[in-house]
């Protein structure tokens, strides 16, 4: 992996938001959910899809805080337009574990 400058890092807008709702995404090629994430009044609610079905059930996602990149261009995923990228890391089996604050923080807080 190549090095980047600190100014490159500052171009990535990573924020905390709370999942407002989650739905199944049966049209996705790989098992996934549709997520609507609230980033507070400055950014508002954004949607995305996430391949997190192995570690999370639909009913446990609303109310969970997550960390996401909010300044990527929208990406069409099937019939669904993804507006953000929710961040995660692989568990021991290579399945996504969501990144989240260890304590509640205000929606819209920027990573620094």
FILO-203875 format. One line per 8 residues: their letters; for each residue y negated, z negated, x negated of N, C-alpha, C. Coordinates in nm, 4 decimals. Example, Ala and Ser with C-alpha at 12.3 -4.5 7.8 and 13.67 -1.06 7.14 Angstrom:
<recs>
AS> 0.5690 -0.7800 -1.3190 0.4500 -0.7800 -1.2300 0.3300 -0.7800 -1.3200 ~ 0.2250 -0.7080 -1.2850 0.1060 -0.7140 -1.3670 -0.0030 -0.7870 -1.2900
</recs>
This chain:
<recs>
XXXXXXXX> 0.1165 0.0000 -0.0843 0.0000 0.0000 0.0000 -0.1241 0.0000 -0.0898 ~ -0.2225 0.0787 -0.0543 -0.3430 0.0865 -0.1357 -0.4420 -0.0244 -0.1012 ~ -0.5246 -0.0587 -0.1989 -0.6274 -0.1598 -0.1774 -0.7403 -0.1035 -0.0927 ~ -0.8070 -0.1927 -0.0194 -0.9269 -0.1551 0.0537 -1.0406 -0.2457 0.0093 ~ -1.1613 -0.2030 0.0347 -1.2785 -0.2858 0.0067 -1.3030 -0.3788 0.1235 ~ -1.3760 -0.4878 0.0973 -1.4094 -0.5810 0.2037 -1.4862 -0.5104 0.3149 ~ -1.5696 -0.4132 0.2784 -1.6447 -0.3379 0.3799 -1.5506 -0.2606 0.4728 ~ -1.4344 -0.2157 0.4205 -1.3344 -0.1492 0.5056 -1.2766 -0.2480 0.6063
XXXXXXXX> -1.2471 -0.3693 0.5605 -1.1939 -0.4727 0.6482 -1.2911 -0.5042 0.7618 ~ -1.4198 -0.5088 0.7295 -1.5205 -0.5420 0.8302 -1.5312 -0.4374 0.9410 ~ -1.4796 -0.3184 0.9179 -1.4814 -0.2130 1.0198 -1.3810 -0.2410 1.1318 ~ -1.2812 -0.3253 1.1049 -1.1776 -0.3564 1.2032 -1.2238 -0.4749 1.2867 ~ -1.2381 -0.4534 1.4164 -1.2855 -0.5583 1.5074 -1.1654 -0.6255 1.5726 ~ -1.1279 -0.7418 1.5194 -1.0120 -0.8169 1.5680 -1.0643 -0.9351 1.6481 ~ -1.0229 -0.9441 1.7733 -1.0725 -1.0488 1.8646 -0.9582 -1.1227 1.9323 ~ -0.9908 -1.2390 1.9840 -0.8987 -1.3186 2.0655 -0.9259 -1.2899 2.2123
XXXXXXXX> -0.8201 -1.2730 2.2883 -0.8320 -1.2563 2.4324 -0.7172 -1.3258 2.5019 ~ -0.7289 -1.3383 2.6334 -0.6249 -1.4014 2.7139 -0.5619 -1.2976 2.8052 ~ -0.4309 -1.2927 2.8052 -0.3607 -1.1980 2.8929 -0.3872 -1.2387 3.0368 ~ -0.4515 -1.1496 3.1114 -0.4836 -1.1750 3.2516 -0.3667 -1.1384 3.3418 ~ -0.2984 -1.0298 3.3074 -0.1806 -0.9907 3.3858 -0.0900 -0.9035 3.3014 ~ 0.0361 -0.8998 3.3404 0.1377 -0.8218 3.2704 0.2284 -0.7579 3.3743 ~ 0.2658 -0.6324 3.3487 0.3551 -0.5595 3.4384 0.4615 -0.4882 3.3569 ~ 0.5733 -0.4596 3.4209 0.6766 -0.3790 3.3573 0.6221 -0.2386 3.3328
XXXXXXXX> 0.6739 -0.1710 3.2324 0.6334 -0.0345 3.1991 0.7611 0.0497 3.1888 ~ 0.8257 0.0760 3.3036 0.9550 0.1452 3.3009 0.9475 0.2881 3.2481 ~ 0.8301 0.3500 3.2497 0.8163 0.4879 3.2021 0.8123 0.4974 3.0494 ~ 0.7947 0.3866 2.9806 0.7865 0.3874 2.8340 0.9199 0.4293 2.7734 ~ 0.9133 0.4970 2.6590 1.0358 0.5407 2.5903 1.1186 0.4221 2.5419 ~ 1.0499 0.3223 2.4850 1.1158 0.1981 2.4444 1.0704 0.0889 2.5394 ~ 1.1534 -0.0109 2.5677 1.1146 -0.1167 2.6614 0.9793 -0.1778 2.6238 ~ 0.8896 -0.1842 2.7227 0.7538 -0.2331 2.6974 0.6944 -0.2917 2.8249
XXXXXXXX> 0.5860 -0.3630 2.8067 0.5062 -0.4147 2.9172 0.3668 -0.3541 2.9107 ~ 0.3001 -0.3483 3.0255 0.1576 -0.3179 3.0328 0.0855 -0.4517 3.0368 ~ -0.0186 -0.4662 2.9545 -0.0945 -0.5904 2.9487 -0.2418 -0.5640 2.9752 ~ -0.3062 -0.6525 3.0490 -0.4510 -0.6522 3.0681 -0.5026 -0.7793 3.0029 ~ -0.5906 -0.7642 2.9044 -0.6359 -0.8766 2.8233 -0.7864 -0.8964 2.8424 ~ -0.8259 -1.0199 2.8732 -0.9658 -1.0555 2.8937 -1.0261 -1.1022 2.7618 ~ -1.1300 -1.0305 2.7147 -1.1988 -1.0652 2.5902 -1.3357 -1.1266 2.6154 ~ -1.3602 -1.1763 2.7357 -1.4876 -1.2406 2.7654 -1.5946 -1.1405 2.8039
XXXXXXXX> -1.7162 -1.1900 2.8317 -1.8211 -1.1051 2.8891 -1.8703 -0.9923 2.7982 ~ -1.8667 -1.0098 2.6673 -1.9177 -0.9054 2.5773 -1.8312 -0.7790 2.5809 ~ -1.6996 -0.7950 2.5826 -1.6065 -0.6812 2.5784 -1.5428 -0.6553 2.7138 ~ -1.5120 -0.7618 2.7883 -1.4474 -0.7473 2.9179 -1.2966 -0.7378 2.9065 ~ -1.2361 -0.6809 3.0083 -1.0904 -0.6684 3.0147 -1.0481 -0.5318 2.9623 ~ -0.9470 -0.5313 2.8770 -0.8921 -0.4077 2.8202 -0.7422 -0.4070 2.8433 ~ -0.6853 -0.2872 2.8435 -0.5415 -0.2759 2.8696 -0.4697 -0.2133 2.7510 ~ -0.3416 -0.2446 2.7435 -0.2567 -0.1909 2.6382 -0.1120 -0.1979 2.6824
XXXXXXXX> -0.0254 -0.1363 2.6054 0.1181 -0.1567 2.6257 0.1723 -0.2225 2.4995 ~ 0.2782 -0.2982 2.5150 0.3348 -0.3711 2.4015 0.4861 -0.3770 2.4146 ~ 0.5532 -0.3487 2.3047 0.6994 -0.3538 2.3017 0.7432 -0.4953 2.2635 ~ 0.7289 -0.5843 2.3599 0.7548 -0.7271 2.3356 0.8584 -0.7831 2.4330 ~ 0.9369 -0.6969 2.4943 1.0289 -0.7399 2.6002 1.1435 -0.8269 2.5494 ~ 1.1770 -0.8197 2.4223 1.2885 -0.8992 2.3705 1.2526 -1.0469 2.3543 ~ 1.1262 -1.0756 2.3243 1.0860 -1.2144 2.2982 1.0014 -1.2770 2.4070 ~ 0.9568 -1.1985 2.5055 0.8677 -1.2504 2.6099 0.9093 -1.1973 2.7468
XXXXXXXX> 0.9023 -1.2839 2.8469 0.9253 -1.2408 2.9846 0.7894 -1.2189 3.0511 ~ 0.7871 -1.1378 3.1550 0.6613 -1.1075 3.2238 0.5902 -1.2326 3.2742 ~ 0.6664 -1.3282 3.3252 0.6030 -1.4452 3.3855 0.5408 -1.5411 3.2845 ~ 0.5785 -1.5339 3.1566 0.5204 -1.6247 3.0573 0.3979 -1.5666 2.9871 ~ 0.3625 -1.4404 3.0129 0.2522 -1.3776 2.9416 0.1135 -1.4091 2.9973 ~ 0.0919 -1.4069 3.1298 -0.0433 -1.4389 3.1790 -0.0868 -1.5782 3.1334 ~ -0.2101 -1.5857 3.0832 -0.2634 -1.7114 3.0325 -0.2445 -1.7313 2.8836 ~ -0.1612 -1.6492 2.8205 -0.1357 -1.6611 2.6764 -0.2478 -1.5915 2.5995
XXXXXXXX> -0.3011 -1.6590 2.4988 -0.4010 -1.5955 2.4136 -0.3316 -1.5101 2.3079 ~ -0.3938 -1.3966 2.2761 -0.3411 -1.3036 2.1771 -0.4554 -1.2573 2.0871 ~ -0.4185 -1.1943 1.9779 -0.5139 -1.1371 1.8836 -0.4950 -0.9859 1.8885 ~ -0.6074 -0.9107 1.8943 -0.5978 -0.7656 1.9089 -0.7120 -0.6939 1.8382 ~ -0.6844 -0.5713 1.7959 -0.7877 -0.4815 1.7456 -0.8506 -0.4164 1.8682 ~ -0.9841 -0.4289 1.8798 -1.0507 -0.3790 2.0006 -1.1354 -0.2543 1.9761 ~ -1.1389 -0.2042 1.8520 -1.2236 -0.0880 1.8269 -1.1489 0.0366 1.7803 ~ -1.0211 0.0472 1.8139 -0.9504 0.1737 1.7963 -0.9855 0.2642 1.9135
XXXXXXXX> -0.9784 0.3961 1.8959 -1.0001 0.4839 2.0110 -0.8839 0.4692 2.1099 ~ -0.9090 0.4916 2.2389 -0.8002 0.4847 2.3374 -0.6873 0.5813 2.3014 ~ -0.5650 0.5427 2.3379 -0.4474 0.6246 2.3076 -0.3640 0.6400 2.4343 ~ -0.3327 0.7629 2.4692 -0.2501 0.7903 2.5865 -0.1046 0.7603 2.5535 ~ -0.0429 0.6747 2.6340 0.0988 0.6417 2.6187 0.1639 0.6737 2.7521 ~ 0.2241 0.7909 2.7613 0.2758 0.8375 2.8894 0.1608 0.8553 2.9864 ~ 0.1718 0.7943 3.1027 0.0662 0.8012 3.2036 -0.0315 0.6837 3.1926 ~ -0.0204 0.6072 3.0864 -0.1000 0.4853 3.0694 -0.1924 0.5005 2.9491
XXXXXXXX> -0.3195 0.4640 2.9647 -0.4165 0.4712 2.8559 -0.4296 0.3341 2.7897 ~ -0.3905 0.3253 2.6638 -0.4010 0.2009 2.5879 -0.5374 0.1958 2.5207 ~ -0.6067 0.0825 2.5357 -0.7429 0.0683 2.4841 -0.7534 -0.0236 2.3626 ~ -0.6517 -0.1043 2.3381 -0.6530 -0.2015 2.2290 -0.5165 -0.2043 2.1625 ~ -0.5071 -0.2711 2.0489 -0.3790 -0.2912 1.9817 -0.3569 -0.4409 1.9665 ~ -0.2632 -0.4958 2.0438 -0.2269 -0.6366 2.0322 -0.1434 -0.6515 1.9054 ~ -0.1742 -0.7539 1.8267 -0.1101 -0.7701 1.6967 0.0092 -0.8646 1.7026 ~ 0.1073 -0.8330 1.6212 0.2266 -0.9147 1.6111 0.2934 -0.8944 1.4765
XXXXXXXX> 0.3934 -0.9739 1.4516 0.4734 -0.9627 1.3299 0.6206 -0.9654 1.3707 ~ 0.7084 -0.9060 1.2863 0.8493 -0.9042 1.3222 0.9172 -1.0394 1.2999 ~ 1.0079 -1.0718 1.3929 1.0907 -1.1904 1.3730 1.2084 -1.1520 1.2831 ~ 1.3059 -1.2382 1.2685 1.4193 -1.2125 1.1787 1.5047 -1.0940 1.2226 ~ 1.4903 -1.0526 1.3486 1.5657 -0.9372 1.3993 1.4779 -0.8130 1.4132 ~ 1.3532 -0.8202 1.3641 1.2641 -0.7059 1.3691 1.1914 -0.6876 1.5010 ~ 1.1987 -0.7878 1.5889 1.1305 -0.7802 1.7185 0.9937 -0.8467 1.7097 ~ 0.9009 -0.7986 1.7892 0.7612 -0.8430 1.7805 0.7417 -0.9854 1.8316
XXXXXXXX> 0.6718 -1.0631 1.7488 0.6217 -1.1949 1.7870 0.4697 -1.1830 1.7858 ~ 0.4065 -1.2138 1.8964 0.2618 -1.2006 1.9082 0.1873 -1.2992 1.8187 ~ 0.0769 -1.2517 1.7599 -0.0121 -1.3421 1.6877 -0.1020 -1.4095 1.7894 ~ -0.1208 -1.5390 1.7737 -0.2052 -1.6125 1.8674 -0.2611 -1.7362 1.7997 ~ -0.3781 -1.7825 1.8478 -0.4339 -1.9063 1.7912 -0.3409 -2.0237 1.8206 ~ -0.3457 -2.1246 1.7354 -0.2626 -2.2440 1.7572 -0.3242 -2.3383 1.8591 ~ -0.4517 -2.3170 1.8907 -0.5207 -2.3953 1.9937 -0.6099 -2.2993 2.0697 ~ -0.6435 -2.3333 2.1941 -0.7285 -2.2476 2.2751 -0.8650 -2.2270 2.2126
XXXXXXXX> -0.9107 -2.1031 2.2103 -1.0434 -2.0689 2.1595 -1.1116 -1.9789 2.2624 ~ -1.2444 -1.9648 2.2574 -1.3123 -1.8805 2.3537 -1.2697 -1.7336 2.3414 ~ -1.2505 -1.6696 2.4553 -1.2192 -1.5266 2.4567 -1.3318 -1.4494 2.3898 ~ -1.2925 -1.3500 2.3114 -1.3906 -1.2662 2.2441 -1.4201 -1.3111 2.1026 ~ -1.3675 -1.4270 2.0605 -1.3909 -1.4738 1.9240 -1.3400 -1.3731 1.8235 ~ -1.4226 -1.3434 1.7231 -1.3883 -1.2421 1.6231 -1.3233 -1.3056 1.5000 ~ -1.2203 -1.2392 1.4508 -1.1530 -1.2822 1.3280 -1.2483 -1.2671 1.2097 ~ -1.2512 -1.3683 1.1248 -1.3255 -1.3598 0.9994 -1.2552 -1.4400 0.8933
</recs>
